[in-house]
Amino acid sequence: MPAPYRYFVLAEFILAALTMAGLRFIVAPYGRHNRPGWGPSIPARLGWLVMEAPASLLVAYFFATGANRASLVPLLLLALWQIHYVHRAFVYPFRLRGGTRMPLAVAAMAFAFNLLNAYVNGMWIGHYGSYPTSWLADPRFLIGVLLFAGGLALNLRSDRILRALRRPGESGYKIPQGGPYRWVSSPNYLGEIVEWLGWALATWSFAGLAFAVYTIANLAPRALANHRWYQSEFPDYPDRKALLPYLW
Ligand SMILES: NC(=O)c1ccc[n+]([C@@H]2O[C@H](COP(=O)([O-])OP(=O)(O)OC[C@H]3O[C@@H](n4cnc5c(N)ncnc54)[C@H](OP(=O)(O)O)[C@@H]3O)[C@@H](O)[C@H]2O)c1
């Protein structure tokens, strides 16, 4: 693994630490936390499409140019990645309801992160990772894939419940009920975190770990902010945790 690549992986860990520290003081200004003072804005649909597209397209490019491009296990890892990111970049934005906007600065920062993350993870599975076919029977791979699939299912289901709260044209907020919302306020974030922990395990790599750590650093503080927001907006908000059932 060449030195420059290692520095980019290290940079992702450092970015995770900075993100966790920064989000203790600032709530990222998009969605329910959007507020004036963050410069020009763009339609949220466009923001999601543009900022998430590199995670799918660049990983496909790095993979296609790598020595692993015809190897079975890396191809399966690529399939997992693309199941998530083709949906996130090219399906999810078109299902959003509410017609909201997001600051261009937020989209630009997420775009930049996705460039880094696509490089770190795409180069790993396409070029530098070494996965013999026997990895398919390794407990780390098997448990990692199960976690990834379970996290993805939770993330998709939770986002679907949120979407159903608004009729086409509506833009307000309601209390999500049922399913995983019985236990936590942001099960979509919990699903996302479990997914990338599964990815870290299945790839058994610093690249995967860096992304899982970054996802926790980004989404745990936001889950807490969402939870407090629900409690302050809805006096009848049910008793549930922010992110981890029964715990937190
Ligand atoms: N890997 C990462 O680091 C990362 C980072 C960010 C997001 N994500 C993923 O991207 C997806 C979206 O993230 P997000 O932060 O936008 O999630 P979110 O705040 O839960 O919002 C998701 C969607 O549901 C709507 N919504 C949320 N709560 C609602 C309510 N109570 N009533 C009606 N509509 C509601 C939102 O509308 P508004 O936009 O109008 O609020 C938005 O369209 C999630 O699956 C998340 O896991 C991943």
The ligand as a Gaussian input file, in Angstrom:
#p B3LYP/6-31G(d) Opt

LIG

0 1
 N      -23.146000       8.031000       6.229000
 C      -23.378000       9.257000       6.693000
 O      -22.491000       9.874000       7.301000
 C      -24.729000       9.931000       6.465000
 C      -24.852000      11.300000       6.711000
 C      -26.093000      11.897000       6.566000
 C      -27.194000      11.160000       6.168000
 N      -27.053000       9.837000       5.894000
 C      -28.239000       9.043000       5.512000
 O      -29.031000       9.788000       4.596000
 C      -30.424000       9.642000       4.868000
 C      -31.077000      11.015000       5.105000
 O      -30.447000      11.665000       6.190000
 P      -31.143000      12.894000       6.912000
 O      -30.151000      13.417000       7.889000
 O      -31.751000      13.822000       5.896000
 O      -32.342000      12.129000       7.677000
 P      -33.662000      12.694000       8.375000
 O      -33.404000      14.009000       9.030000
 O      -34.210000      11.592000       9.211000
 O      -34.660000      13.005000       7.133000
 C      -34.942000      12.033000       6.170000
 C      -36.143000      12.510000       5.332000
 O      -37.348000      12.395000       6.079000
 C      -37.942000      13.685000       6.285000
 N      -38.355000      13.700000       7.696000
 C      -37.532000      13.518000       8.768000
 N      -38.237000      13.545000       9.909000
 C      -39.512000      13.766000       9.566000
 C      -40.719000      13.915000      10.322000
 N      -40.723000      13.810000      11.661000
 N      -41.884000      14.179000       9.662000
 C      -41.878000      14.258000       8.309000
 N      -40.769000      14.118000       7.533000
 C      -39.598000      13.876000       8.160000
 C      -36.863000      14.708000       5.993000
 O      -37.430000      15.922000       5.535000
 P      -36.639000      17.333000       5.647000
 O      -35.456000      17.196000       4.743000
 O      -37.640000      18.330000       5.204000
 O      -36.213000      17.484000       7.091000
 C      -36.078000      13.981000       4.906000
 O      -36.711000      14.108000       3.671000
 C      -30.519000       8.707000       6.082000
 O      -30.792000       7.409000       5.633000
 C      -29.153000       8.782000       6.711000
 O      -28.808000       7.563000       7.371000
 C      -25.840000       9.218000       6.034000

